[in-house]
């Protein structure tokens, strides 16, 4: 089983709440977001949206994935620090892929050096 899962019910409820506040039908919302209307039917049945649709819904809600995911790990601090740093660097809009790779190498070298001192 995956370590992290999407809380489809919470996501669906959040989308439904915002949809109702904007007085949109499901079909109108699907058109606005350029996704298939059947996505909402599947979500109502507990089925997860695909990753692109998940990202679209998060953007529309103005929320982060953390709000709608559950991890079997107790705390995010259990995550490997370099994986977190690499992910952040790659997703930063003001850092080019080449710059991210260079920064990653520098940080990895420093991290290995500091870990070796303990």
C-alpha positions in Angstrom: 0.0 0.0 0.0 1.2 3.5 -0.7 2.7 5.5 2.1 0.7 8.6 1.3 -3.0 8.6 0.2 -5.4 11.2 -1.0 -8.5 11.9 1.3 -10.9 11.9 -1.6 -13.9 12.7 0.6 -12.3 15.8 2.1 -11.2 17.0 -1.4 -14.6 16.4 -2.8 -16.3 18.2 0.1 -14.0 21.2 -0.3 -14.6 21.4 -4.0 -18.4 21.0 -3.5 -18.4 23.7 -0.8 -16.5 26.2 -3.1 -18.7 25.2 -6.1 -21.8 25.9 -4.1 -20.5 29.2 -2.8 -19.9 30.3 -6.5 -23.3 29.0 -7.5 -21.8 26.7 -10.2 -23.2 23.4 -11.4 -20.8 20.5 -11.6 -20.9 20.8 -15.4 -20.1 24.5 -15.2 -17.2 23.8 -12.9 -15.9 21.1 -15.1 -15.9 23.5 -18.0 -14.2 26.2 -16.1 -11.4 23.8 -15.0 -11.3 22.0 -18.4 -11.8 18.6 -16.8 -14.3 15.8 -17.5 -17.6 16.2 -15.6 -17.5 12.5 -14.8 -14.4 13.2 -12.6 -16.8 14.6 -9.9 -19.0 11.5 -10.1 -16.0 9.3 -9.7 -14.8 11.4 -6.7 -18.3 11.2 -5.1 -17.9 7.4 -5.3 -14.5 7.6 -3.5 -12.2 7.2 -6.6 -9.1 9.3 -6.8 -8.6 11.9 -9.5 -5.5 11.6 -11.7 -2.5 13.7 -10.7 -3.2 16.5 -13.2 -6.8 16.8 -12.1 -5.7 16.7 -8.4 -3.3 19.6 -9.1 -6.0 21.5 -11.0 -8.4 21.1 -8.1 -5.8 22.2 -5.6 -5.0 25.3 -7.6 -8.7 26.2 -7.9 -9.2 25.7 -4.2 -6.1 27.7 -3.3 -4.9 24.8 -1.1 -1.9 22.6 -0.9 -1.8 18.8 -1.2 -0.9 18.5 2.5 -4.5 19.4 3.4 -5.9 16.4 1.5 -3.3 13.7 1.9 -2.5 11.3 4.8 0.8 9.7 5.4 1.6 6.5 7.2 4.7 8.3 8.5 4.1 10.1 11.8 5.9 13.3 10.9 7.4 14.9 7.8 10.7 15.2 9.6 11.0 11.4 9.0 11.6 12.3 5.3 15.1 12.3 4.0 16.4 15.9 4.2 18.1 15.8 0.9 15.0 14.5 -0.9 13.0 17.4 0.6 15.7 19.9 -0.4 16.0 18.5 -3.9 12.3 18.6 -4.4 12.1 22.2 -3.3 14.9 23.3 -5.5 13.4 21.6 -8.6 10.0 23.1 -7.9 11.3 26.7 -7.3 10.2 28.9 -10.2 13.1 31.3 -9.9 15.7 28.5 -10.1 16.6 27.0 -13.5 17.1 23.2 -13.8 20.8 23.7 -14.2 21.0 26.0 -11.1 19.0 23.5 -9.1 21.3 20.7 -10.1 24.4 22.7 -9.1 22.9 23.8 -5.8 21.9 20.2 -5.1 25.5 19.0 -5.6 26.9 21.7 -3.3 24.3 21.0 -0.6 24.8 17.2 -0.9 28.6 17.6 -0.5 28.1 19.8 2.6 25.5 17.4 4.0 27.8 14.4 3.6 30.6 16.3 5.2 28.5 17.3 8.2 27.0 13.8 8.6 30.5 12.4 8.6 31.4 14.6 11.6 28.8 13.0 13.8 
